[in-house]
Amino acid sequence: MKKSKTLIVGGGVGGLSTAIMLQRVGVAVDFIDIDPHWGALGAGITLTGPSLRALRELGVLDEVMAQAYTGEGIRVCDTQGNTLKLLDTPMPADAGVPGSGGMVRPALHAVLHQKMVNAGIQMRLGLTVDAFKELADAIEVTFSDGSTGIYDLVVGSDGVNSKVRKLIIPDAPAPEYTGQYAWRVTVPRPKEIDRRTYFLGGPHKVGITPTSDNEMYLFLLEKSPKIWREANALAAPLRALLKDYGGIVGQIRDNIKDDDYINFRPLEGFILPAPWYRGRVLLVGDAAHPTTPQLASGAGMAMEDGIVLADELVKAQFDVATLLPAYMARREPRCRLIVGSSMELGRLEQAHASIETMTAVVERTLALLMEPI
Ligand SMILES: Cc1cc2nc3c(=O)[nH]c(=O)nc-3n(C[C@H](O)[C@H](O)[C@H](O)COP(=O)(O)OP(=O)(O)OC[C@H]3O[C@@H](n4cnc5c(N)ncnc54)[C@H](O)[C@@H]3O)c2cc1C
């Protein structure tokens, strides 16, 4: 049985997970990232039960749980911090993971990166792909430094603005602004924040995710036309957006200092028609199915992509032509569920839909997501 030599383009959670899982089934992995100073921004990330299940499969759950917050459920509050409802975050007992969690992104990247390094994989930095040429039984890749390589499979895990996608599907839809900006700020965690918490019914969607025993992040989704903001002048507008909020959110607002690091990003998405491959080049993670963060599942989906890819590669006996349709059949419905439900929630938030309508979408989707991948 010939084991495929694979090039992975892009070292986010999707690329890292793919590298770990392919190496585990005996595939030779080359790994590149365009960023010469590879790393992750310091924002928090929510880890759903399915994301924690993926991290367990990747063999890093203990390392994650040593640093992260993990627990159960989501508290739904009004804008003044009064509890309205508790949502379950169910996971089957045999998944062996809590239903919910959160972590700072650099720590998540560091855990996955260490696992990759321990497996003997190196990431070459400051490098991208410039061209692909299909050969009779392989693919030739031309890199941005002029060198070339021959592979059985190329995995494009280079994010929402994927260059690999542009190379293989030049007429693919481009990411579109969905009408919302995400604001995130990391703050100290008081004891009363015992789980993920949403503050609904106000002008924005606001939430908190604990990321460790001592820290948490607050996020705010703002409906806004597309605008430019100076990165070092975000504190005052964020405080203004939070002006009507009381309770813990009001306390956080009053403690946001002008020089606090605030992450501010437009939300973008699009639906890429299937299949997410051409020839021997497959897109995974945000390159294939970028999603807005309403269900906090984009990174989880990218991790699952790597797990399913390795599993299907073994089932296909390392035959790429057999692998790719089988991979699509397993991944497309689940990723579409996430993207579709996240976009639906974004539209409901912008239309100021009722809390019941929005939490019903969250509960329905979370119940489906606990199914095995
Ligand atoms: C505001 C916001 C909040 C979010 N919150 C959550 C959350 O709480 N939980 C969750 O699960 N998901 C969340 N997501 C989604 C999550 O961030 C993404 O789904 C996830 O990061 C996708 O991982 P990826 O590996 O596919 O891509 P990325 O993380 O974007 O990584 C892409 C990598 O490719 C590299 N690269 C880019 N271009 C090239 C190129 N041409 N050549 C080589 N390398 C290249 C980049 O340097 C980068 O390392 C959020 C998204 C947003 C926008």
The ligand as a MOL file (V3000), in Angstrom:
LIG
                    3D

  0  0  0     0  0            999 V3000
M  V30 BEGIN CTAB
M  V30 COUNTS 53 58 0 0 0
M  V30 BEGIN ATOM
M  V30 1 C -14.4310 37.0930 15.1590 0
M  V30 2 C -14.3120 35.5990 15.0510 0
M  V30 3 C -14.4850 34.8020 16.1710 0
M  V30 4 C -14.3850 33.4280 16.0870 0
M  V30 5 N -14.5800 32.6750 17.2080 0
M  V30 6 C -14.5290 31.3300 17.1160 0
M  V30 7 C -14.7470 30.5320 18.2740 0
M  V30 8 O -14.9680 31.0580 19.3620 0
M  V30 9 N -14.6750 29.1800 18.1460 0
M  V30 10 C -14.4220 28.5710 16.9380 0
M  V30 11 O -14.3770 27.3170 16.8730 0
M  V30 12 N -14.2180 29.3080 15.8260 0
M  V30 13 C -14.2730 30.6600 15.8910 0
M  V30 14 N -14.0490 31.4170 14.7740 0
M  V30 15 C -13.7460 30.7380 13.5050 0
M  V30 16 C -12.3020 30.2780 13.4800 0
M  V30 17 O -11.4570 31.3500 13.8160 0
M  V30 18 C -11.9480 29.7580 12.0940 0
M  V30 19 O -12.9660 28.9290 11.5950 0
M  V30 20 C -10.6460 28.9590 12.1470 0
M  V30 21 O -9.5890 29.7690 12.6180 0
M  V30 22 C -10.3090 28.4100 10.7640 0
M  V30 23 O -9.0740 27.7510 10.8300 0
M  V30 24 P -8.2430 27.5100 9.5110 0
M  V30 25 O -7.0530 26.7170 9.9470 0
M  V30 26 O -9.1020 26.9830 8.4420 0
M  V30 27 O -7.7950 28.9730 9.0160 0
M  V30 28 P -6.9590 30.0990 9.7460 0
M  V30 29 O -7.0530 29.9920 11.2100 0
M  V30 30 O -7.3740 31.3830 9.1060 0
M  V30 31 O -5.4380 29.7940 9.3520 0
M  V30 32 C -4.9650 30.0020 8.0450 0
M  V30 33 C -3.4600 29.8740 8.0350 0
M  V30 34 O -3.0250 29.9140 6.6890 0
M  V30 35 C -1.9440 30.8220 6.5450 0
M  V30 36 N -2.0110 31.3540 5.1830 0
M  V30 37 C -2.8470 32.3130 4.7050 0
M  V30 38 N -2.6370 32.4930 3.3910 0
M  V30 39 C -1.6440 31.6450 3.0270 0
M  V30 40 C -0.9990 31.3690 1.8020 0
M  V30 41 N -1.3200 32.0020 0.6640 0
M  V30 42 N -0.0220 30.4270 1.7880 0
M  V30 43 C 0.3280 29.7680 2.9280 0
M  V30 44 N -0.2520 29.9920 4.1240 0
M  V30 45 C -1.2490 30.9040 4.1650 0
M  V30 46 C -2.1590 31.8730 7.6340 0
M  V30 47 O -0.9430 32.5000 7.9790 0
M  V30 48 C -2.7410 31.0150 8.7520 0
M  V30 49 O -1.7080 30.4760 9.5780 0
M  V30 50 C -14.1210 32.8060 14.8340 0
M  V30 51 C -13.9490 33.5980 13.6950 0
M  V30 52 C -14.0470 34.9800 13.8050 0
M  V30 53 C -13.8650 35.8150 12.5600 0
M  V30 END ATOM
M  V30 BEGIN BOND
M  V30 1 1 1 2
M  V30 2 1 2 3
M  V30 3 2 2 52
M  V30 4 2 3 4
M  V30 5 1 4 5
M  V30 6 1 4 50
M  V30 7 2 5 6
M  V30 8 1 6 7
M  V30 9 1 6 13
M  V30 10 2 7 8
M  V30 11 1 7 9
M  V30 12 1 9 10
M  V30 13 2 10 11
M  V30 14 1 10 12
M  V30 15 2 12 13
M  V30 16 1 13 14
M  V30 17 1 14 15
M  V30 18 1 14 50
M  V30 19 1 15 16
M  V30 20 1 16 17
M  V30 21 1 16 18
M  V30 22 1 18 19
M  V30 23 1 18 20
M  V30 24 1 20 21
M  V30 25 1 20 22
M  V30 26 1 22 23
M  V30 27 1 23 24
M  V30 28 2 24 25
M  V30 29 1 24 26
M  V30 30 1 24 27
M  V30 31 1 27 28
M  V30 32 2 28 29
M  V30 33 1 28 30
M  V30 34 1 28 31
M  V30 35 1 31 32
M  V30 36 1 32 33
M  V30 37 1 33 34
M  V30 38 1 33 48
M  V30 39 1 34 35
M  V30 40 1 35 36
M  V30 41 1 35 46
M  V30 42 1 36 37
M  V30 43 1 36 45
M  V30 44 2 37 38
M  V30 45 1 38 39
M  V30 46 1 39 40
M  V30 47 2 39 45
M  V30 48 1 40 41
M  V30 49 2 40 42
M  V30 50 1 42 43
M  V30 51 2 43 44
M  V30 52 1 44 45
M  V30 53 1 46 47
M  V30 54 1 46 48
M  V30 55 1 48 49
M  V30 56 2 50 51
M  V30 57 1 51 52
M  V30 58 1 52 53
M  V30 END BOND
M  V30 END CTAB
M  END
